[in-house]
Amino acid sequence: MIIKKNTVREHALGWAIFLGCYGVIYAVTLFMGRFVDAQWDIRLLLALNPDSYVPVLDELVILQTDFATYFWVMLLLAWQIGYYSTRRLGDRAREHARVIFYLLAVVFGVWHALGVIIQNKGIFWWGEYQYPVVFLPLGLAFAIAFSLAGNLYLWLDEEDQRKLAHAFWLTLLAVFFVNVLGEDQVKQLIGRHRPLHAAYEEWNGQIRQIPDEIVRGSYSYFSGHTSSFWALTIIYFWLFKSAKIRIGLALWAMFHGYTRIYTAAHFPYCVFMATFFAVPVTSLIYYCLWNHRHIALLSMALLAASLFLLAKSPVVPVSLLIIVIVWFIAHKYISRETPGFDSPMENAIEFPK
């Protein structure tokens, strides 16, 4: 942890180390793009792609590749909103937050479980799924996760909750550097087609295609699904000093990468390089920029910039930026006399047993 006393020197050093290392990792990732289309990579893809339906595994792959990122983002965002709504309001407010999360657990659980029968009605982004049964475990996952997240308002003390909220902003920062500046640009520079693209029709007829998961557009090197999922989980991997949580998060992210190979959305090499890029970049953000002042404002400003790059229109990003600036000023004013509200924190949470 570099930023320990919130000095300008520490911030400058943290950014210098991060940006220097980021440049090296970026350059290596670009260089390694020269080795795409190797025969071993094609053979490995064909070996890892099953020739026929695999009971349970097929469903788990679809559940993970289509819904895991959405599930995780919804959970993190809901907890963050709850934290800022109850901060410094005492135990009664936290109790209310837990009750609200219990209600959300029921609503989200039932709604997603109903996808078994309504998934082909054009609701939300759901299309017609070959395996609609995946909505049952999805609903169960939402119910369990929101129930546990609600309890964190009482299980964790004020300082640990502040750390968890801080981790959310660092995660947003990680997504910007990993995916907006990293993955999106590298894909355009390398330009490796996906396995099911017509450029590979000489051999890709051997691939078993899952109707829900046929992806031919965009590029494969490197995997955005894989890199973004690592970016969304690595901060929490380091934050929680629990072997069970760390092993669980690592296995979850690795399985997410495997699903991109299983569905032939990416080559194995592209998934491996996504991991190579995202894990150290996100780890560096955790090490170099933990305790960064005004991290919420910085993260949201970069999010607005990302939306502008995606939408090519200033309306939504500028509106978001104005809202964030007003919120930031109001938050600083309200908290001006709160002792230690912006003081440095340790970068660890001992998860309650």
C-alpha positions as CSV (number, residue, x, y, z in Angstrom):
1,M,0.0,0.0,0.0
2,I,1.6,3.2,-1.1
3,I,-0.9,5.9,0.0
4,K,-0.8,5.7,3.8
5,K,-0.9,9.4,4.9
6,N,-2.8,10.9,2.0
7,T,0.1,13.2,1.0
8,V,0.5,14.6,-2.5
9,R,3.9,12.8,-2.8
10,E,2.3,9.5,-2.1
11,H,-0.4,10.1,-4.7
12,A,2.2,11.1,-7.2
13,L,4.3,8.0,-6.4
14,G,1.3,5.7,-6.6
15,W,0.3,7.0,-10.0
16,A,3.8,6.9,-11.3
17,I,4.3,3.3,-10.3
18,F,0.9,2.3,-11.6
19,L,1.1,4.1,-15.0
20,G,4.7,2.8,-15.5
21,C,3.8,-0.8,-14.9
22,Y,0.5,-0.4,-16.8
23,G,2.5,0.8,-19.9
24,V,4.8,-2.3,-19.6
25,I,1.9,-4.7,-19.3
26,Y,0.1,-3.0,-22.2
27,A,3.2,-3.2,-24.4
28,V,3.8,-6.9,-23.6
29,T,0.1,-7.7,-24.3
30,L,0.4,-6.0,-27.7
31,F,3.6,-7.8,-28.5
32,M,2.1,-11.1,-27.5
33,G,-0.7,-10.4,-30.1
34,R,1.8,-11.3,-32.7
35,F,1.4,-15.0,-31.8
36,V,-2.3,-15.3,-32.4
37,D,-3.5,-18.0,-34.9
38,A,-1.0,-20.5,-33.7
39,Q,-2.0,-24.1,-34.5
40,W,-1.8,-25.3,-30.9
41,D,-4.4,-22.6,-30.0
42,I,-6.8,-23.9,-32.6
43,R,-6.2,-27.5,-31.5
44,L,-6.8,-26.6,-27.8
45,L,-10.0,-24.8,-28.7
46,L,-11.3,-27.9,-30.5
47,A,-10.3,-30.0,-27.6
48,L,-12.0,-27.8,-25.0
49,N,-15.2,-27.4,-27.1
50,P,-17.4,-30.5,-26.5
51,D,-18.7,-32.5,-29.5
52,S,-22.1,-32.9,-28.0
53,Y,-24.4,-31.7,-25.2
54,V,-22.9,-32.2,-21.7
55,P,-25.7,-32.3,-19.0
56,V,-25.4,-29.7,-16.3
57,L,-22.1,-28.3,-17.6
58,D,-23.9,-26.8,-20.6
59,E,-26.4,-25.1,-18.4
60,L,-23.7,-23.8,-15.9
61,V,-21.7,-22.4,-18.8
62,I,-24.7,-20.5,-20.2
63,L,-25.6,-19.3,-16.7
64,Q,-22.1,-18.0,-16.1
65,T,-21.2,-16.5,-19.4
66,D,-24.6,-14.7,-19.8
67,F,-25.4,-13.6,-16.3
68,A,-22.5,-13.6,-13.9
69,T,-21.2,-10.1,-14.7
70,Y,-24.8,-8.7,-14.6
71,F,-25.4,-10.5,-11.2
72,W,-22.1,-9.2,-9.7
73,V,-22.6,-5.6,-10.8
74,M,-26.2,-5.5,-9.6
75,L,-25.1,-6.8,-6.2
76,L,-22.1,-4.4,-5.8
77,L,-24.2,-1.4,-7.0
78,A,-27.1,-2.2,-4.7
79,W,-24.8,-2.5,-1.7
80,Q,-23.0,0.7,-2.5
81,I,-26.3,2.6,-2.7
82,G,-27.4,1.1,0.6
83,Y,-24.1,2.1,2.2
84,Y,-24.3,5.8,1.2
85,S,-28.0,5.8,2.2
86,T,-27.3,4.6,5.8
87,R,-23.8,5.9,6.5
88,R,-23.6,7.6,9.9
89,L,-27.3,7.1,10.6
90,G,-26.8,4.4,13.2
91,D,-27.8,0.8,13.7
92,R,-31.5,1.4,13.1
93,A,-30.8,2.6,9.6
94,R,-28.6,-0.4,9.0
95,E,-31.4,-2.7,10.2
96,H,-33.8,-1.0,7.7
97,A,-31.2,-1.5,5.0
98,R,-31.0,-5.2,5.8
99,V,-34.8,-5.5,5.6
100,I,-34.8,-3.8,2.3
101,F,-32.1,-6.2,1.0
102,Y,-34.2,-9.1,2.2
103,L,-37.1,-7.7,0.2
104,L,-34.9,-7.3,-2.8
105,A,-33.7,-10.8,-2.4
106,V,-37.3,-12.0,-2.8
107,V,-38.1,-9.7,-5.7
108,F,-34.9,-10.4,-7.6
109,G,-35.1,-14.1,-6.8
110,V,-38.6,-14.6,-7.9
111,W,-38.3,-12.3,-11.0
112,H,-35.2,-14.1,-12.4
113,A,-36.6,-17.6,-11.5
114,L,-39.7,-16.7,-13.5
115,G,-37.4,-16.5,-16.5
116,V,-38.1,-20.2,-16.9
117,I,-41.5,-19.4,-18.2
118,I,-41.2,-15.8,-19.4
119,Q,-37.7,-15.8,-21.0
120,N,-39.2,-15.8,-24.5
121,K,-41.5,-12.9,-24.0
122,G,-39.0,-10.2,-24.9
123,I,-38.7,-9.1,-21.3
124,F,-35.5,-7.3,-20.3
125,W,-32.6,-8.4,-22.6
126,W,-33.7,-12.1,-22.4
127,G,-34.2,-13.8,-25.7
128,E,-35.4,-17.3,-26.2
129,Y,-33.0,-19.6,-24.3
130,Q,-32.2,-23.1,-25.3
131,Y,-31.8,-23.9,-21.6
132,P,-34.4,-21.8,-19.7
133,V,-33.7,-23.9,-16.6
134,V,-30.7,-21.6,-16.0
135,F,-33.1,-19.0,-14.6
136,L,-33.9,-21.1,-11.6
137,P,-30.3,-21.1,-10.2
138,L,-30.0,-17.5,-11.2
139,G,-33.0,-16.6,-9.1
140,L,-31.6,-18.6,-6.2
141,A,-28.2,-16.9,-6.5
142,F,-29.9,-13.5,-6.4
143,A,-31.9,-14.5,-3.3
144,I,-28.9,-15.8,-1.4
145,A,-26.5,-13.0,-2.4
146,F,-28.8,-10.1,-1.6
147,S,-29.7,-11.7,1.8
148,L,-26.0,-12.0,2.7
149,A,-25.2,-8.5,1.4
150,G,-27.9,-7.0,3.6
151,N,-26.3,-8.7,6.6
152,L,-23.0,-7.0,5.9
153,Y,-24.5,-3.7,7.1
154,L,-24.5,-5.3,10.6
155,W,-21.7,-7.8,10.3
156,L,-19.1,-5.2,9.3
157,D,-18.2,-2.2,11.5
158,E,-18.2,1.4,10.1
159,E,-14.6,1.3,9.1
160,D,-14.9,-2.0,7.2
161,Q,-18.0,-0.8,5.4
162,R,-16.0,2.3,4.3
163,K,-13.3,0.0,3.0
164,L,-15.9,-2.0,1.0
165,A,-17.3,1.2,-0.5
166,H,-13.8,2.3,-1.4
167,A,-13.2,-1.0,-3.1
168,F,-16.2,-0.3,-5.4
169,W,-14.7,2.9,-6.7
170,L,-11.3,1.2,-7.3
171,T,-13.2,-1.5,-9.2
172,L,-14.7,1.1,-11.5
173,L,-11.2,2.5,-12.0
174,A,-10.0,-1.0,-12.9
175,V,-12.7,-1.5,-15.5
176,F,-11.7,1.7,-17.2
177,F,-8.0,0.8,-17.4
178,V,-8.6,-2.9,-18.2
179,N,-11.5,-2.6,-20.7
180,V,-11.9,0.9,-22.0
181,L,-8.2,1.8,-22.4
182,G,-7.0,-1.8,-22.6
183,E,-9.3,-4.4,-24.2
184,D,-11.2,-2.2,-26.5
185,Q,-8.0,-0.7,-28.0
186,V,-6.0,-3.9,-28.2
187,K,-8.8,-5.6,-30.1
188,Q,-8.8,-3.0,-32.7
189,L,-5.0,-3.0,-33.0
190,I,-4.6,-6.8,-33.2
191,G,-7.8,-7.6,-35.1
192,R,-7.9,-11.3,-34.5
193,H,-11.3,-12.7,-35.6
194,R,-13.4,-14.9,-33.3
195,P,-13.4,-18.7,-33.8
196,L,-16.7,-18.8,-35.6
197,H,-15.8,-16.0,-38.1
198,A,-15.9,-16.8,-41.8
199,A,-12.1,-16.4,-41.9
200,Y,-11.8,-19.7,-40.2
201,E,-14.4,-21.7,-42.1
202,E,-11.7,-24.1,-43.2
203,W,-11.8,-25.7,-39.8
204,N,-14.5,-24.1,-37.6
205,G,-17.2,-26.4,-38.9
206,Q,-15.8,-28.8,-36.4
207,I,-17.0,-26.6,-33.5
208,R,-20.2,-27.5,-31.8
209,Q,-22.3,-24.3,-31.8
210,I,-24.7,-23.5,-28.9
211,P,-27.5,-21.5,-30.6
212,D,-27.7,-18.9,-27.8
213,E,-24.0,-18.2,-27.9
214,I,-23.0,-17.8,-31.6
215,V,-20.7,-14.8,-31.7
216,R,-18.9,-13.9,-35.0
217,G,-18.6,-10.1,-34.8
218,S,-15.9,-8.0,-33.1
219,Y,-12.5,-9.5,-32.3
220,S,-11.2,-12.2,-30.1
221,Y,-7.8,-10.9,-28.8
222,F,-8.2,-10.4,-25.9
223,S,-11.4,-11.6,-24.2
224,G,-13.5,-8.7,-22.8
225,H,-15.8,-10.9,-20.8
226,T,-12.8,-12.5,-19.1
227,S,-10.8,-9.4,-18.5
228,S,-13.8,-7.4,-17.2
229,F,-14.7,-10.2,-14.8
230,W,-11.2,-10.2,-13.4
231,A,-11.4,-6.4,-13.1
232,L,-14.6,-6.7,-11.1
233,T,-13.3,-9.3,-8.7
234,I,-9.6,-8.8,-8.0
235,I,-10.0,-5.8,-5.7
236,Y,-12.2,-7.9,-3.5
237,F,-9.9,-10.8,-3.8
238,W,-7.1,-8.8,-2.1
239,L,-9.4,-6.9,0.2
240,F,-10.9,-9.9,2.1
241,K,-8.3,-11.7,4.1
242,S,-10.1,-15.0,3.8
243,A,-8.7,-18.0,2.0
244,K,-12.2,-19.3,1.3
245,I,-13.3,-16.1,-0.3
246,R,-10.1,-15.7,-2.3
247,I,-10.3,-19.3,-3.6
248,G,-14.0,-18.9,-4.4
249,L,-13.4,-15.6,-6.4
250,A,-10.4,-17.0,-8.2
251,L,-12.2,-20.2,-9.3
252,W,-15.3,-18.2,-10.3
253,A,-13.3,-15.9,-12.5
254,M,-11.3,-18.8,-14.1
255,F,-14.6,-20.6,-14.8
256,H,-15.9,-17.4,-16.4
257,G,-12.9,-17.5,-18.8
258,Y,-13.4,-21.1,-19.6
259,T,-17.0,-20.5,-20.6
260,R,-15.7,-18.2,-23.4
261,I,-13.7,-21.1,-24.8
262,Y,-16.5,-23.6,-24.2
263,T,-18.9,-21.5,-26.3
264,A,-16.3,-20.8,-28.9
265,A,-16.6,-17.0,-28.4
266,H,-12.8,-16.8,-27.9
267,F,-9.6,-18.8,-28.4
268,P,-7.9,-20.1,-25.3
269,Y,-4.9,-17.9,-26.0
270,C,-7.2,-14.8,-26.0
271,V,-8.7,-15.9,-22.6
272,F,-5.2,-16.5,-21.1
273,M,-3.9,-13.1,-22.3
274,A,-7.1,-11.4,-20.9
275,T,-6.1,-12.9,-17.5
276,F,-2.5,-11.9,-18.0
277,F,-3.6,-8.3,-18.6
278,A,-6.4,-7.8,-16.1
279,V,-5.1,-9.5,-13.0
280,P,-1.8,-7.5,-12.6
281,V,-3.4,-4.2,-13.8
282,T,-6.2,-4.5,-11.2
283,S,-3.8,-5.7,-8.5
284,L,-1.6,-2.6,-9.2
285,I,-4.6,-0.3,-8.8
286,Y,-5.3,-2.0,-5.4
287,Y,-1.7,-1.6,-4.3
288,C,-0.9,1.8,-5.7
289,L,-4.2,3.7,-5.4
290,W,-5.8,2.4,-2.2
291,N,-6.7,5.4,-0.1
292,H,-6.7,7.7,-3.1
293,R,-8.5,10.9,-2.3
294,H,-11.7,11.8,-4.2
295,I,-11.6,8.3,-5.8
296,A,-15.4,8.4,-6.2
297,L,-15.3,11.6,-8.2
298,L,-12.4,10.3,-10.3
299,S,-14.0,7.0,-11.0
300,M,-17.4,8.5,-12.0
301,A,-15.6,11.0,-14.3
302,L,-13.8,8.2,-16.1
303,L,-17.2,6.3,-16.3
304,A,-18.7,9.4,-18.0
305,A,-15.7,9.5,-20.4
306,S,-16.2,5.8,-21.1
307,L,-19.9,6.3,-21.9
308,F,-18.9,9.2,-24.2
309,L,-16.5,6.9,-26.1
310,L,-19.2,4.2,-26.4
311,A,-22.2,6.4,-27.3
312,K,-20.3,9.2,-29.2
313,S,-22.9,11.6,-27.7
314,P,-22.2,14.0,-24.8
315,V,-25.8,14.0,-23.4
316,V,-25.7,11.0,-21.1
317,P,-22.0,11.4,-20.0
318,V,-22.3,15.1,-19.3
319,S,-25.5,14.6,-17.4
320,L,-23.9,11.9,-15.3
321,L,-20.9,14.1,-14.7
322,I,-23.0,17.0,-13.5
323,I,-24.9,14.7,-11.1
324,V,-21.7,13.3,-9.7
325,I,-20.1,16.7,-9.2
326,V,-23.2,18.0,-7.4
327,W,-23.4,14.8,-5.3
328,F,-19.7,15.1,-4.5
329,I,-19.9,18.7,-3.3
330,A,-23.0,18.0,-1.2
331,H,-21.3,14.9,0.3
332,K,-18.2,16.9,1.2
333,Y,-20.2,19.7,2.7
334,I,-22.4,17.3,4.8
335,S,-19.3,15.3,6.0
336,R,-17.1,18.3,6.7
337,E,-17.3,18.0,10.4
338,T,-17.4,14.2,10.6
339,P,-14.1,13.1,12.2
340,G,-12.0,10.8,10.1
341,F,-14.5,10.4,7.2
342,D,-11.7,10.9,4.7
343,S,-8.8,9.4,6.7
344,P,-6.5,6.7,5.4
345,M,-7.7,3.1,5.9
346,E,-6.0,-0.3,6.1
347,N,-6.4,-2.2,2.9
348,A,-7.8,-5.4,4.5
349,I,-11.1,-6.7,5.9
350,E,-11.0,-9.7,8.2
351,F,-14.3,-11.3,7.1
352,P,-16.5,-12.2,10.1
353,K,-16.7,-15.9,10.9
